[in-house]
Amino acid sequence: MPATSKKQHVIDDLRDQIARGVYQPGDKLPSGSQLCTTYNVSMIVIREAIAWLKARGEVESVPGVGYFVSHRPTDIDTKH
């Protein structure tokens, strides 16, 4: 699977979990290494996926702590 497809899979799955309430606003996402294991991808793919989510305001970072859900995606947010 190309890296872009892997990244898109991670983005889509995390957004789906956020939309379904698996991760609520304010919840901390699993660590990068945990996400690597979950999705069987490199840290680069995870960083790119998180950067995409962060750029759209869906997650925010707390340096040295991790990434947290900002809000649930809306229909308007679903274009990528």
C-alpha positions in Angstrom: 0.0 0.0 0.0 1.5 3.4 -0.9 2.3 5.8 1.9 -0.4 8.2 0.8 -3.0 5.4 1.0 -1.7 4.4 4.5 -1.9 8.0 5.6 -5.4 8.4 4.3 -6.4 5.1 6.0 -5.2 6.5 9.4 -6.9 9.8 8.8 -10.2 8.2 7.8 -10.1 5.8 10.7 -9.2 8.3 13.4 -11.9 10.8 12.0 -14.4 8.0 12.0 -13.6 7.1 15.6 -13.9 10.7 16.6 -17.2 11.1 14.8 -18.6 8.0 16.5 -17.5 9.2 19.9 -14.8 6.6 20.5 -12.6 9.6 21.1 -14.5 12.6 22.6 -13.4 16.2 22.5 -10.7 16.6 25.1 -9.6 12.9 24.9 -5.9 12.2 24.4 -5.2 10.1 21.3 -2.9 7.1 21.7 0.8 7.7 21.4 2.6 7.8 18.1 4.2 4.4 18.8 0.8 2.9 19.7 -0.7 4.3 16.5 2.2 2.8 14.5 1.4 -0.6 16.0 -2.3 -0.3 15.6 -2.1 0.7 11.9 1.1 -1.2 11.1 2.7 2.0 9.6 5.8 4.1 10.2 6.0 7.0 12.5 6.3 9.2 9.4 2.9 8.2 8.3 1.4 8.8 11.7 3.0 12.2 11.9 1.6 13.2 8.5 -1.9 12.0 9.4 -1.8 13.8 12.7 -0.5 17.0 11.0 -3.4 16.7 8.6 -5.9 16.5 11.5 -4.1 19.3 13.3 -4.2 21.6 10.3 -8.0 21.2 10.2 -8.3 21.9 13.9 -9.6 18.4 14.7 -6.7 17.7 17.1 -4.4 19.9 19.0 -1.0 19.2 20.5 0.3 19.8 24.0 4.1 19.7 23.7 5.5 16.8 25.7 2.1 15.5 26.5 0.4 14.4 23.3 -2.4 15.0 20.9 -6.0 15.7 22.0 -9.3 15.8 20.1 -10.5 19.3 19.5 -13.9 18.6 18.0 -15.8 16.1 16.1 -15.6 16.3 12.3 -18.7 17.8 10.5 -19.9 17.1 7.0 -18.1 20.3 5.9 -14.8 18.9 7.4 -15.0 15.6 5.5 -13.4 16.9 2.3 -9.7 15.8 2.1 
